[in-house]
């Protein structure tokens, strides 16, 4: 029998580290930090910090399309030219979990295509 002595519900991460990848991507676009859409969350965090953005006090993300000049969505990637194994490695790069039993359609769905 296992006895739980304490449960920790605090989040020790800095405010910028709590953001999702899509929100970090939008912040990089807003602050004109050069990035690619294949970059992971950790890579985005490093680039944003390298550009001088304080992870303790990140700037407010502007979501108004009139200000940003776009709809606030990441550009869609064309996955039609990628084979099954390339889709698997792309999932791995983006940190998306996949199973050995996943088919091409399952991988495309997980990638958001």
C-alpha positions as CSV (number, residue, x, y, z in Angstrom):
1,X,0.0,0.0,0.0
2,X,1.3,3.4,-1.0
3,X,0.7,6.4,1.3
4,X,0.8,9.9,-0.1
5,X,2.5,12.2,2.4
6,X,2.2,15.5,0.5
7,X,0.9,16.8,-2.8
8,X,2.5,19.7,-4.5
9,X,0.2,21.9,-6.7
10,X,2.5,24.8,-7.2
11,X,4.0,25.6,-10.6
12,X,7.6,26.7,-10.3
13,X,8.0,27.7,-13.9
14,X,8.3,31.4,-14.9
15,X,5.3,33.0,-16.5
16,X,6.8,32.8,-20.1
17,X,7.6,29.1,-19.6
18,X,3.9,28.4,-18.8
19,X,2.8,29.7,-22.2
20,X,1.8,27.2,-25.0
21,X,3.9,26.9,-28.1
22,X,1.3,28.7,-30.3
23,X,1.2,31.7,-27.9
24,X,5.0,31.8,-27.9
25,X,5.0,31.7,-31.7
26,X,2.5,34.7,-31.8
27,X,4.7,36.6,-29.3
28,X,7.8,36.1,-31.5
29,X,5.8,37.3,-34.5
30,X,4.6,40.4,-32.6
31,X,8.1,41.2,-31.3
32,X,9.6,40.5,-34.8
33,X,11.9,37.7,-33.6
34,X,12.9,35.6,-36.6
35,X,11.6,32.0,-36.2
36,X,10.4,29.1,-38.2
37,X,7.2,27.2,-37.6
38,X,9.0,23.9,-36.9
39,X,10.7,25.2,-33.7
40,X,9.9,23.5,-30.4
41,X,8.6,25.3,-27.4
42,X,12.1,25.2,-25.8
43,X,13.7,26.7,-28.9
44,X,11.1,29.5,-29.0
45,X,11.8,30.3,-25.3
46,X,15.5,30.5,-25.9
47,X,15.1,32.7,-29.0
48,X,12.7,35.0,-27.1
49,X,15.0,35.3,-24.1
50,X,17.9,35.9,-26.5
51,X,15.9,38.8,-28.0
52,X,15.7,40.5,-24.7
53,X,12.2,39.4,-23.5
54,X,12.1,38.9,-19.7
55,X,10.6,35.5,-18.9
56,X,9.4,36.9,-15.5
57,X,7.5,39.8,-17.1
58,X,6.6,38.9,-20.7
59,X,5.0,41.7,-22.8
60,X,1.3,41.5,-23.4
61,X,0.3,39.5,-26.4
62,X,-1.6,41.7,-28.9
63,X,-4.4,39.5,-30.4
64,X,-6.3,42.2,-32.3
65,X,-6.0,41.4,-36.0
66,X,-6.1,45.2,-36.8
67,X,-2.9,45.5,-34.8
68,X,-1.1,42.3,-35.7
69,X,-2.1,42.4,-39.4
70,X,-3.1,38.8,-39.4
71,X,-5.8,36.5,-38.1
72,X,-3.5,35.3,-35.2
73,X,-3.2,31.7,-36.5
74,X,0.0,29.9,-37.4
75,X,0.5,29.2,-41.1
76,X,-0.7,25.8,-42.2
77,X,2.0,23.3,-43.3
78,X,1.4,21.2,-46.4
79,X,1.9,17.6,-45.3
80,X,0.9,16.0,-48.6
81,X,4.5,15.6,-49.8
82,X,5.6,13.8,-46.6
83,X,5.7,10.1,-46.3
84,X,4.7,8.1,-43.2
85,X,8.2,8.1,-41.6
86,X,8.7,11.8,-42.2
87,X,5.3,12.4,-40.5
88,X,6.5,10.4,-37.5
89,X,9.8,12.3,-37.3
90,X,7.9,15.6,-37.5
91,X,5.7,14.5,-34.7
92,X,8.8,13.6,-32.7
93,X,10.3,17.1,-33.4
94,X,7.2,18.8,-32.3
95,X,6.8,16.7,-29.1
96,X,3.6,15.1,-30.2
97,X,3.2,11.5,-28.9
98,X,2.5,8.8,-31.4
99,X,1.9,5.1,-31.2
100,X,3.4,2.3,-33.3
101,X,-0.1,1.4,-34.5
102,X,-0.9,4.9,-35.8
103,X,-1.7,5.2,-39.5
104,X,-0.8,8.1,-41.8
105,X,-4.3,9.6,-41.2
106,X,-3.8,9.4,-37.4
107,X,-0.4,11.2,-37.7
108,X,-2.0,13.9,-39.9
109,X,-4.7,14.4,-37.4
110,X,-2.3,14.8,-34.6
111,X,-0.3,17.3,-36.6
112,X,-3.4,19.3,-37.2
113,X,-3.6,18.8,-40.9
